Amino acid sequence: MAKPNYSFEKRQRELAKKKKKEEKAASKAAAKASGHGDDDMNPNDAAAALAPVEEVNGDADGAAPADKEQPPRG
């Protein structure tokens, strides 16, 4: 029985991934050129737009700001 050629299989998978990535990029470019591109916002802007107000202000963890003094616990 012949042993499998893992290098060849890996190369074929890599080529398939590359081809799929190129096709996706081409379709995105075509959509953007036709004016239907909703990808005008980069991922960082999209994350900022979806972030809650508390997270943007730094209060996402619910902790009190450092400049306010808290009464002692106990």
Buried (B, 14 or more C-beta within 10 A) or exposed (E): EEEEEEEEEEEEEEEEEEEEEEEEEEEEEEEEEEEEEEEEEEEEEEEEEEEEEEEEEEEEEEEEEEEEEEEEEE
